[in-house]
């Protein structure tokens, strides 16, 4: 399986991978199957209690976690919803894992789904504006460099499985 390539700047991280699927499928799995590929240990509910991770499919929609007893935490907002090409959302989780209610103090994630001539899709994820997280910005970017590598490795395995399942 292909791997995830990353480059970093002080307040930004770019990750790219080549998914052996169409842009339509890559977008659908990235946005509609978060519970399947997101690292459950990265959630507030934890692996045993997580019910769902989701994304409301529209600009202005929320990224959310649903845990035990109907617990819900919104942790981002969709800024751009342009299937199957582009997705932009706020990352409203602070370096201390505490929700950041003010989107002006949140970092931002842009995901591009770029079909190539082979029929595969190049997925480019840029997590930027870490400086909005304050003094812990660089350390948070470093931590999320490993985090995104794991997330995108799992995304690639999941989207490849979806393609095989037809």
N, C-alpha and C positions, 0 to 999 in steps of 0.2 A: 504494500500500500504506500502511496506517495506520502511525503511528509509535509509538515507545516514549516514554512520558512518565516523568520521574523527579523525585522530591523527596528531599532529603537532610536528615539531622540530623547531629549531630557523630559519632555512632557507629552510624548506621543509614542505609540507602538503600532507597527504595521505587521500584520500576519497574512500570509498568502498560502493557498493550497489549490491543488488541481483535483476537482471532484469528477469521477468518471460517470457523470450524469448530466442531464439537461439543466439549463438555468431554471426552468419551471420547477423541476423536482428539488433542486438545491434550495431555492427560495422557499418552497412549501415546507421542507423539512426544517430549515433553519428557523422559520417563523411559527410553524404549526405543530412541531413535535419537540419542543424544548424539554418536556418531561423525559423524553427518551434519551437525549444526549447530554443534557446539562449535568454537571457533577453534583450529585445530591448532597455531598458534604459541604458544598458552597452555599447551601440554603439555610435560612433561619430555622426551618422545621426539622432539618436533619434527615438522613436517609430513611429512617423507619417511619417517620410521620408525614413526609411530604405527600400531598395529594396531587398537586398539579403546578406546573410552571406554564405560564401562557403569555400571549401577546395579542391584544385586541387589534384586528387587522385593518387599521385605518390610521391616518394622520390624527394625532390627538389621543389615540388609544393608549392604554396602559400596558406595561410589562408587569406581571404580578406573580406572586406565589400564594398558593392556597395550602394550608397545613391542617393540623388537627383541629377538630371542633369548629370548622369553618373559618379559622384564622386566615386573614388575607393581608398581604403586604404588597403595596405597589412600589416597585423599585426602579421604574423608568417610564418614559413617555415617548411614543412614536412621534418623531418630527416629520419624517418623509416616508411614505408608503408607496412604492412604485414597482409593483411586481411585474416581471421577475428580475428587474434590473438593480434596484437600489432600495436600501433601508437605512434610515438614520434614527437613532434613539438616544435619549439621555440615560446616563448611568448614575442613578441617584442613590448610590451606596458609598458611604465614606470609607476612608482607610481603616477605620475602627469597626467597620461592618454595620454602622448605625445609618439608618435612612437619612437622606439629605432632601428635605422637603422643597428647598428652593432650587429650581432647575438652573438658575444662574450660577450656583455653586457646584453644579454637577459636571462630570466629564461627559463626553459624547462618543458614540460608536457609529461609524458608517460602514455598511457592508455593501460591496458591489458584487454582482453575479455576472461575469463576463464570459459568454460562450466563446469557445475557440473552434478552429476549423475542424478539429477531430470529433466534435460533438461533446467534448468534455466542457466543464465550466471552471473557470478560474474564479475563486472566491477570495476577495480582498477585504480584510477587516482592519479598519483603522480606529483605534481607541485613542482619542486626543483630548486636549485641554485638561490634562492631569493637574496643571497649575491651579485650576479652580478648587482643588481639594486642599489648598493651603500648604502648611509647612511639611506635611508628610507626603507631598506630591511625588517626589522622585522615588521614595521607598515603595509607595503604592504602585507606581508604574512598574517597578522591578518585580513586585509580587505578582502583578497581573500579567507580566510577560510569561511567567510559568503557568499562571492560571489559564490564559487564553490558549497556550500551547496544548494544554490538557483538554480544554473545551473543544477546540477545533479538531484535535485528533479523534475525539469521541463523535463529533459531528460527522467527520469523514467516514468513520466506520458505520454510523447510523444511516447516512444517505446512501452509502454503497449497499447496505443490506436492503434498504427500501427498493433500490433499483433491481436487485436480484430477486426480490419477492414479487416484482412486477406490479 
